[in-house]
Amino acid sequence: MIHNHPSGDPSPSRADIDITRAIIDAGKRLGIAVHDHIIVGTSGHVSLRAKGLI
């Protein structure tokens, strides 16, 4: 998954983390794997997997 933060700060919000975990849970039930969630901002990008958040 990937999305952008128009504010420019790619830091994941609590809502980003929560919805990612919910999508991962739903995907498991359907046999779909979510490998990562990347957030892009003007100052770079953040991988939730690399941060240990998923």
PQR file with spaces between the fields and no chain letter, atoms N, CA, C, O and H, PARSE charges and radii, in Angstrom:
ATOM       1  N    MET     1       0.857   -1.164    0.000 -0.4000 1.5000
ATOM       2  CA   MET     1       0.000    0.000    0.000 -0.0000 2.0000
ATOM       3  C    MET     1       0.905    1.228    0.000  0.5500 1.7000
ATOM       4  O    MET     1       2.042    1.183    0.469 -0.5500 1.4000
ATOM       5  N    ILE     2       0.379    2.318   -0.532 -0.4000 1.5000
ATOM       6  CA   ILE     2       1.120    3.574   -0.536 -0.0000 2.0000
ATOM       7  C    ILE     2       0.122    4.732   -0.551  0.5500 1.7000
ATOM       8  O    ILE     2      -0.926    4.666   -1.193 -0.5500 1.4000
ATOM       9  H    ILE     2      -0.545    2.356   -0.914  0.4000 1.0000
ATOM      10  N    HIS     3       0.476    5.780    0.165 -0.4000 1.5000
ATOM      11  CA   HIS     3      -0.308    7.009    0.061 -0.0000 2.0000
ATOM      12  C    HIS     3       0.593    8.181    0.405  0.5500 1.7000
ATOM      13  O    HIS     3       1.712    7.998    0.883 -0.5500 1.4000
ATOM      14  H    HIS     3       1.328    5.834    0.686  0.4000 1.0000
ATOM      15  N    ASN     4       0.098    9.384    0.159 -0.4000 1.5000
ATOM      16  CA   ASN     4       0.903   10.567    0.443 -0.0000 2.0000
ATOM      17  C    ASN     4       0.300   11.386    1.571  0.5500 1.7000
ATOM      18  O    ASN     4      -0.886   11.275    1.882 -0.5500 1.4000
ATOM      19  H    ASN     4      -0.811    9.533   -0.229  0.4000 1.0000
ATOM      20  N    HIS     5       1.128   12.191    2.163 -0.4000 1.5000
ATOM      21  CA   HIS     5       0.699   13.175    3.156 -0.0000 2.0000
ATOM      22  C    HIS     5       0.925   14.557    2.545  0.5500 1.7000
ATOM      23  O    HIS     5       2.068   15.004    2.448 -0.5500 1.4000
ATOM      24  H    HIS     5       2.091   12.281    1.911  0.4000 1.0000
ATOM      25  N    PRO     6      -0.133   15.231    2.136 -0.5600 1.5000
ATOM      26  CA   PRO     6       0.005   16.551    1.518  0.2800 2.0000
ATOM      27  C    PRO     6       0.704   17.578    2.415  0.5500 1.7000
ATOM      28  O    PRO     6       1.237   18.575    1.928 -0.5500 1.4000
ATOM      29  N    SER     7       0.698   17.325    3.731 -0.4000 1.5000
ATOM      30  CA   SER     7       1.387   18.246    4.641 -0.0000 2.0000
ATOM      31  C    SER     7       2.889   18.225    4.417  0.5500 1.7000
ATOM      32  O    SER     7       3.598   19.147    4.823 -0.5500 1.4000
ATOM      33  H    SER     7       0.265   16.515    4.127  0.4000 1.0000
ATOM      34  N    GLY     8       3.380   17.157    3.761 -0.4000 1.5000
ATOM      35  CA   GLY     8       4.807   17.039    3.500 -0.0000 2.0000
ATOM      36  C    GLY     8       5.530   16.148    4.484  0.5500 1.7000
ATOM      37  O    GLY     8       6.606   15.640    4.171 -0.5500 1.4000
ATOM      38  H    GLY     8       2.804   16.409    3.431  0.4000 1.0000
ATOM      39  N    ASP     9       4.971   15.943    5.666 -0.4000 1.5000
ATOM      40  CA   ASP     9       5.581   15.113    6.697 -0.0000 2.0000
ATOM      41  C    ASP     9       5.118   13.672    6.511  0.5500 1.7000
ATOM      42  O    ASP     9       3.934   13.381    6.675 -0.5500 1.4000
ATOM      43  H    ASP     9       4.097   16.357    5.920  0.4000 1.0000
ATOM      44  N    PRO    10       6.043   12.757    6.169 -0.5600 1.5000
ATOM      45  CA   PRO    10       5.634   11.378    5.912  0.2800 2.0000
ATOM      46  C    PRO    10       5.472   10.516    7.167  0.5500 1.7000
ATOM      47  O    PRO    10       5.231    9.314    7.057 -0.5500 1.4000
ATOM      48  N    SER    11       5.597   11.098    8.332 -0.4000 1.5000
ATOM      49  CA   SER    11       5.454   10.319    9.563 -0.0000 2.0000
ATOM      50  C    SER    11       4.059    9.713    9.658  0.5500 1.7000
ATOM      51  O    SER    11       3.066   10.405    9.435 -0.5500 1.4000
ATOM      52  H    SER    11       5.793   12.075    8.422  0.4000 1.0000
ATOM      53  N    PRO    12       3.979    8.410    9.993 -0.5600 1.5000
ATOM      54  CA   PRO    12       2.659    7.776   10.082  0.2800 2.0000
ATOM      55  C    PRO    12       1.875    8.266   11.293  0.5500 1.7000
ATOM      56  O    PRO    12       2.414    8.404   12.391 -0.5500 1.4000
ATOM      57  N    SER    13       0.600    8.523   11.069 -0.4000 1.5000
ATOM      58  CA   SER    13      -0.277    8.914   12.175 -0.0000 2.0000
ATOM      59  C    SER    13      -0.816    7.654   12.838  0.5500 1.7000
ATOM      60  O    SER    13      -0.681    6.555   12.300 -0.5500 1.4000
ATOM      61  H    SER    13       0.162    8.411   10.177  0.4000 1.0000
ATOM      62  N    ARG    14      -1.414    7.814   13.987 -0.4000 1.5000
ATOM      63  CA   ARG    14      -2.049    6.675   14.664 -0.0000 2.0000
ATOM      64  C    ARG    14      -3.117    6.067   13.760  0.5500 1.7000
ATOM      65  O    ARG    14      -3.271    4.847   13.706 -0.5500 1.4000
ATOM      66  H    ARG    14      -1.523    8.706   14.425  0.4000 1.0000
ATOM      67  N    ALA    15      -3.858    6.928   13.046 -0.4000 1.5000
ATOM      68  CA   ALA    15      -4.892    6.440   12.133 -0.0000 2.0000
ATOM      69  C    ALA    15      -4.272    5.634   10.992  0.5500 1.7000
ATOM      70  O    ALA    15      -4.840    4.620   10.586 -0.5500 1.4000
ATOM      71  H    ALA    15      -3.733    7.919   13.089  0.4000 1.0000
ATOM      72  N    ASP    16      -3.120    6.062   10.465 -0.4000 1.5000
ATOM      73  CA   ASP    16      -2.439    5.303    9.407 -0.0000 2.0000
ATOM      74  C    ASP    16      -2.089    3.897    9.889  0.5500 1.7000
ATOM      75  O    ASP    16      -2.304    2.916    9.178 -0.5500 1.4000
ATOM      76  H    ASP    16      -2.659    6.885   10.795  0.4000 1.0000
ATOM      77  N    ILE    17      -1.555    3.812   11.085 -0.4000 1.5000
ATOM      78  CA   ILE    17      -1.157    2.523   11.659 -0.0000 2.0000
ATOM      79  C    ILE    17      -2.381    1.645   11.902  0.5500 1.7000
ATOM      80  O    ILE    17      -2.381    0.461   11.565 -0.5500 1.4000
ATOM      81  H    ILE    17      -1.380    4.609   11.663  0.4000 1.0000
ATOM      82  N    ASP    18      -3.418    2.229   12.487 -0.4000 1.5000
ATOM      83  CA   ASP    18      -4.626    1.454   12.801 -0.0000 2.0000
ATOM      84  C    ASP    18      -5.305    0.922   11.544  0.5500 1.7000
ATOM      85  O    ASP    18      -5.699   -0.244   11.502 -0.5500 1.4000
ATOM      86  H    ASP    18      -3.418    3.190   12.761  0.4000 1.0000
ATOM      87  N    ILE    19      -5.448    1.763   10.515 -0.4000 1.5000
ATOM      88  CA   ILE    19      -6.131    1.314    9.297 -0.0000 2.0000
ATOM      89  C    ILE    19      -5.283    0.282    8.569  0.5500 1.7000
ATOM      90  O    ILE    19      -5.822   -0.644    7.963 -0.5500 1.4000
ATOM      91  H    ILE    19      -5.128    2.710   10.549  0.4000 1.0000
ATOM      92  N    THR    20      -3.967    0.428    8.620 -0.4000 1.5000
ATOM      93  CA   THR    20      -3.082   -0.556    7.994 -0.0000 2.0000
ATOM      94  C    THR    20      -3.252   -1.917    8.655  0.5500 1.7000
ATOM      95  O    THR    20      -3.349   -2.935    7.969 -0.5500 1.4000
ATOM      96  H    THR    20      -3.528    1.180    9.113  0.4000 1.0000
ATOM      97  N    ARG    21      -3.288   -1.939    9.964 -0.4000 1.5000
ATOM      98  CA   ARG    21      -3.476   -3.207   10.677 -0.0000 2.0000
ATOM      99  C    ARG    21      -4.844   -3.821   10.382  0.5500 1.7000
ATOM     100  O    ARG    21      -4.966   -5.040   10.262 -0.5500 1.4000
ATOM     101  H    ARG    21      -3.209   -1.112   10.521  0.4000 1.0000
ATOM     102  N    ALA    22      -5.864   -2.987   10.266 -0.4000 1.5000
ATOM     103  CA   ALA    22      -7.200   -3.486    9.938 -0.0000 2.0000
ATOM     104  C    ALA    22      -7.226   -4.071    8.526  0.5500 1.7000
ATOM     105  O    ALA    22      -7.846   -5.109    8.296 -0.5500 1.4000
ATOM     106  H    ALA    22      -5.765   -1.996   10.363  0.4000 1.0000
ATOM     107  N    ILE    23      -6.557   -3.410    7.584 -0.4000 1.5000
ATOM     108  CA   ILE    23      -6.504   -3.913    6.211 -0.0000 2.0000
ATOM     109  C    ILE    23      -5.712   -5.217    6.159  0.5500 1.7000
ATOM     110  O    ILE    23      -6.083   -6.133    5.425 -0.5500 1.4000
ATOM     111  H    ILE    23      -6.054   -2.567    7.771  0.4000 1.0000
ATOM     112  N    ILE    24      -4.636   -5.311    6.920 -0.4000 1.5000
ATOM     113  CA   ILE    24      -3.855   -6.551    6.983 -0.0000 2.0000
ATOM     114  C    ILE    24      -4.728   -7.693    7.501  0.5500 1.7000
ATOM     115  O    ILE    24      -4.716   -8.790    6.942 -0.5500 1.4000
ATOM     116  H    ILE    24      -4.335   -4.567    7.515  0.4000 1.0000
ATOM     117  N    ASP    25      -5.482   -7.437    8.563 -0.4000 1.5000
ATOM     118  CA   ASP    25      -6.370   -8.471    9.117 -0.0000 2.0000
ATOM     119  C    ASP    25      -7.421   -8.905    8.093  0.5500 1.7000
ATOM     120  O    ASP    25      -7.679  -10.098    7.932 -0.5500 1.4000
ATOM     121  H    ASP    25      -5.492   -6.546    9.017  0.4000 1.0000
ATOM     122  N    ALA    26      -8.025   -7.936    7.403 -0.4000 1.5000
ATOM     123  CA   ALA    26      -9.033   -8.258    6.388 -0.0000 2.0000
ATOM     124  C    ALA    26      -8.398   -9.030    5.234  0.5500 1.7000
ATOM     125  O    ALA    26      -8.991   -9.978    4.719 -0.5500 1.4000
ATOM     126  H    ALA    26      -7.815   -6.967    7.534  0.4000 1.0000
ATOM     127  N    GLY    27      -7.210   -8.632    4.834 -0.4000 1.5000
ATOM     128  CA   GLY    27      -6.519   -9.312    3.751 -0.0000 2.0000
ATOM     129  C    GLY    27      -6.204  -10.765    4.081  0.5500 1.7000
ATOM     130  O    GLY    27      -6.310  -11.641    3.223 -0.5500 1.4000
ATOM     131  H    GLY    27      -6.728   -7.862    5.253  0.4000 1.0000
ATOM     132  N    LYS    28      -5.819  -11.014    5.327 -0.4000 1.5000
ATOM     133  CA   LYS    28      -5.524  -12.389    5.741 -0.0000 2.0000
ATOM     134  C    LYS    28      -6.734  -13.289    5.540  0.5500 1.7000
ATOM     135  O    LYS    28      -6.592  -14.432    5.105 -0.5500 1.4000
ATOM     136  H    LYS    28      -5.733  -10.302    6.024  0.4000 1.0000
ATOM     137  N    ARG    29      -7.899  -12.795    5.846 -0.4000 1.5000
ATOM     138  CA   ARG    29      -9.132  -13.581    5.676 -0.0000 2.0000
ATOM     139  C    ARG    29      -9.410  -13.909    4.217  0.5500 1.7000
ATOM     140  O    ARG    29     -10.074  -14.898    3.908 -0.5500 1.4000
ATOM     141  H    ARG    29      -8.015  -11.867    6.199  0.4000 1.0000
ATOM     142  N    LEU    30      -8.896  -13.068    3.322 -0.4000 1.5000
ATOM     143  CA   LEU    30      -9.116  -13.262    1.894 -0.0000 2.0000
ATOM     144  C    LEU    30      -7.908  -13.886    1.193  0.5500 1.7000
ATOM     145  O    LEU    30      -7.921  -14.092   -0.021 -0.5500 1.4000
ATOM     146  H    LEU    30      -8.356  -12.264    3.573  0.4000 1.0000
ATOM     147  N    GLY    31      -6.874  -14.182    1.964 -0.4000 1.5000
ATOM     148  CA   GLY    31      -5.669  -14.756    1.379 -0.0000 2.0000
ATOM     149  C    GLY    31      -4.800  -13.731    0.658  0.5500 1.7000
ATOM     150  O    GLY    31      -4.031  -14.083   -0.237 -0.5500 1.4000
ATOM     151  H    GLY    31      -6.864  -14.015    2.950  0.4000 1.0000
ATOM     152  N    ILE    32      -4.921  -12.477    1.044 -0.4000 1.5000
ATOM     153  CA   ILE    32      -4.153  -11.397    0.420 -0.0000 2.0000
ATOM     154  C    ILE    32      -3.136  -10.880    1.438  0.5500 1.7000
ATOM     155  O    ILE    32      -3.495  -10.509    2.555 -0.5500 1.4000
ATOM     156  H    ILE    32      -5.546  -12.191    1.770  0.4000 1.0000
ATOM     157  N    ALA    33      -1.874  -10.862    1.041 -0.4000 1.5000
ATOM     158  CA   ALA    33      -0.809  -10.379    1.927 -0.0000 2.0000
ATOM     159  C    ALA    33      -0.538   -8.896    1.675  0.5500 1.7000
ATOM     160  O    ALA    33      -0.474   -8.454    0.528 -0.5500 1.4000
ATOM     161  H    ALA    33      -1.583  -11.164    0.133  0.4000 1.0000
ATOM     162  N    VAL    34      -0.383   -8.155    2.731 -0.4000 1.5000
ATOM     163  CA   VAL    34       0.059   -6.759    2.645 -0.0000 2.0000
ATOM     164  C    VAL    34       1.510   -6.756    3.102  0.5500 1.7000
ATOM     165  O    VAL    34       1.804   -7.045    4.262 -0.5500 1.4000
ATOM     166  H    VAL    34      -0.435   -8.514    3.663  0.4000 1.0000
ATOM     167  N    HIS    35       2.411   -6.429    2.189 -0.4000 1.5000
ATOM     168  CA   HIS    35       3.839   -6.507    2.496 -0.0000 2.0000
ATOM     169  C    HIS    35       4.374   -5.252    3.172  0.5500 1.7000
ATOM     170  O    HIS    35       5.321   -5.325    3.955 -0.5500 1.4000
ATOM     171  H    HIS    35       2.172   -6.194    1.247  0.4000 1.0000
ATOM     172  N    ASP    36       3.780   -4.111    2.878 -0.4000 1.5000
ATOM     173  CA   ASP    36       4.269   -2.865    3.459 -0.0000 2.0000
ATOM     174  C    ASP    36       3.234   -1.772    3.215  0.5500 1.7000
ATOM     175  O    ASP    36       2.298   -1.941    2.434 -0.5500 1.4000
ATOM     176  H    ASP    36       3.011   -4.052    2.242  0.4000 1.0000
ATOM     177  N    HIS    37       3.423   -0.667    3.893 -0.4000 1.5000
ATOM     178  CA   HIS    37       2.630    0.537    3.669 -0.0000 2.0000
ATOM     179  C    HIS    37       3.636    1.677    3.675  0.5500 1.7000
ATOM     180  O    HIS    37       4.282    1.941    4.689 -0.5500 1.4000
ATOM     181  H    HIS    37       4.183   -0.530    4.527  0.4000 1.0000
ATOM     182  N    ILE    38       3.764    2.343    2.553 -0.4000 1.5000
ATOM     183  CA   ILE    38       4.709    3.441    2.374 -0.0000 2.0000
ATOM     184  C    ILE    38       3.927    4.746    2.391  0.5500 1.7000
ATOM     185  O    ILE    38       2.898    4.885    1.730 -0.5500 1.4000
ATOM     186  H    ILE    38       3.239    2.129    1.729  0.4000 1.0000
ATOM     187  N    ILE    39       4.441    5.698    3.162 -0.4000 1.5000
ATOM     188  CA   ILE    39       3.847    7.035    3.190 -0.0000 2.0000
ATOM     189  C    ILE    39       4.873    7.994    2.590  0.5500 1.7000
ATOM     190  O    ILE    39       6.036    8.010    2.994 -0.5500 1.4000
ATOM     191  H    ILE    39       5.277    5.585    3.699  0.4000 1.0000
ATOM     192  N    VAL    40       4.427    8.790    1.624 -0.4000 1.5000
ATOM     193  CA   VAL    40       5.299    9.707    0.901 -0.0000 2.0000
ATOM     194  C    VAL    40       4.955   11.139    1.280  0.5500 1.7000
ATOM     195  O    VAL    40       3.785   11.512    1.366 -0.5500 1.4000
ATOM     196  H    VAL    40       3.483    8.777    1.296  0.4000 1.0000
ATOM     197  N    GLY    41       5.989   11.931    1.503 -0.4000 1.5000
ATOM     198  CA   GLY    41       5.836   13.367    1.762 -0.0000 2.0000
ATOM     199  C    GLY    41       6.932   14.118    1.039  0.5500 1.7000
ATOM     200  O    GLY    41       7.804   13.505    0.423 -0.5500 1.4000
ATOM     201  H    GLY    41       6.940   11.628    1.433  0.4000 1.0000
ATOM     202  N    THR    42       6.901   15.429    1.105 -0.4000 1.5000
ATOM     203  CA   THR    42       7.917   16.218    0.406 -0.0000 2.0000
ATOM     204  C    THR    42       9.311   16.009    0.989  0.5500 1.7000
ATOM     205  O    THR    42      10.310   16.227    0.304 -0.5500 1.4000
ATOM     206  H    THR    42       6.193   15.927    1.605  0.4000 1.0000
ATOM     207  N    SER    43       9.382   15.591    2.243 -0.4000 1.5000
ATOM     208  CA   SER    43      10.689   15.399    2.875 -0.0000 2.0000
ATOM     209  C    SER    43      11.182   13.952    2.785  0.5500 1.7000
ATOM     210  O    SER    43      12.181   13.603    3.414 -0.5500 1.4000
ATOM     211  H    SER    43       8.570   15.414    2.799  0.4000 1.0000
ATOM     212  N    GLY    44      10.489   13.106    2.007 -0.4000 1.5000
ATOM     213  CA   GLY    44      10.925   11.718    1.861 -0.0000 2.0000
ATOM     214  C    GLY    44       9.778   10.737    2.006  0.5500 1.7000
ATOM     215  O    GLY    44       8.627   11.054    1.706 -0.5500 1.4000
ATOM     216  H    GLY    44       9.678   13.390    1.496  0.4000 1.0000
ATOM     217  N    HIS    45      10.111    9.529    2.477 -0.4000 1.5000
ATOM     218  CA   HIS    45       9.097    8.507    2.634 -0.0000 2.0000
ATOM     219  C    HIS    45       9.374    7.702    3.904  0.5500 1.7000
ATOM     220  O    HIS    45      10.480    7.718    4.444 -0.5500 1.4000
ATOM     221  H    HIS    45      11.046    9.271    2.721  0.4000 1.0000
ATOM     222  N    VAL    46       8.328    6.992    4.366 -0.4000 1.5000
ATOM     223  CA   VAL    46       8.435    6.149    5.555 -0.0000 2.0000
ATOM     224  C    VAL    46       7.778    4.806    5.234  0.5500 1.7000
ATOM     225  O    VAL    46       6.683    4.751    4.674 -0.5500 1.4000
ATOM     226  H    VAL    46       7.429    6.980    3.927  0.4000 1.0000
ATOM     227  N    SER    47       8.464    3.736    5.599 -0.4000 1.5000
ATOM     228  CA   SER    47       7.927    2.384    5.471 -0.0000 2.0000
ATOM     229  C    SER    47       7.460    1.932    6.851  0.5500 1.7000
ATOM     230  O    SER    47       8.248    1.902    7.797 -0.5500 1.4000
ATOM     231  H    SER    47       9.353    3.780    6.054  0.4000 1.0000
ATOM     232  N    LEU    48       6.183    1.582    6.968 -0.4000 1.5000
ATOM     233  CA   LEU    48       5.685    1.095    8.251 -0.0000 2.0000
ATOM     234  C    LEU    48       6.367   -0.210    8.635  0.5500 1.7000
ATOM     235  O    LEU    48       6.612   -0.445    9.818 -0.5500 1.4000
ATOM     236  H    LEU    48       5.543    1.606    6.200  0.4000 1.0000
ATOM     237  N    ARG    49       6.683   -1.071    7.658 -0.4000 1.5000
ATOM     238  CA   ARG    49       7.368   -2.325    7.951 -0.0000 2.0000
ATOM     239  C    ARG    49       8.779   -2.045    8.474  0.5500 1.7000
ATOM     240  O    ARG    49       9.202   -2.648    9.461 -0.5500 1.4000
ATOM     241  H    ARG    49       6.484   -0.881    6.697  0.4000 1.0000
ATOM     242  N    ALA    50       9.506   -1.140    7.827 -0.4000 1.5000
ATOM     243  CA   ALA    50      10.866   -0.817    8.260 -0.0000 2.0000
ATOM     244  C    ALA    50      10.872   -0.223    9.673  0.5500 1.7000
ATOM     245  O    ALA    50      11.816   -0.430   10.435 -0.5500 1.4000
ATOM     246  H    ALA    50       9.162   -0.650    7.026  0.4000 1.0000
ATOM     247  N    LYS    51       9.823    0.506   10.010 -0.4000 1.5000
ATOM     248  CA   LYS    51       9.718    1.100   11.351 -0.0000 2.0000
ATOM     249  C    LYS    51       9.253    0.093   12.393  0.5500 1.7000
ATOM     250  O    LYS    51       9.217    0.404   13.584 -0.5500 1.4000
ATOM     251  H    LYS    51       9.056    0.674    9.391  0.4000 1.0000
ATOM     252  N    GLY    52       8.896   -1.120   11.952 -0.4000 1.5000
ATOM     253  CA   GLY    52       8.418   -2.137   12.890 -0.0000 2.0000
ATOM     254  C    GLY    52       6.983   -1.929   13.357  0.5500 1.7000
ATOM     255  O    GLY    52       6.576   -2.458   14.391 -0.5500 1.4000
ATOM     256  H    GLY    52       8.926   -1.373   10.985  0.4000 1.0000
ATOM     257  N    LEU    53       6.221   -1.157   12.589 -0.4000 1.5000
ATOM     258  CA   LEU    53       4.849   -0.847   12.974 -0.0000 2.0000
ATOM     259  C    LEU    53       3.843   -1.862   12.447  0.5500 1.7000
ATOM     260  O    LEU    53       2.691   -1.885   12.881 -0.5500 1.4000
ATOM     261  H    LEU    53       6.552   -0.728   11.749  0.4000 1.0000
ATOM     262  N    ILE    54       4.279   -2.698   11.514 -0.4000 1.5000
ATOM     263  CA   ILE    54       3.423   -3.793   11.014 -0.0000 2.0000
ATOM     264  C    ILE    54       4.260   -5.049   10.901  0.5500 1.7000
ATOM     265  O    ILE    54       3.751   -6.096   10.501 -0.5500 1.4000
ATOM     266  H    ILE    54       5.215   -2.679   11.161  0.4000 1.0000
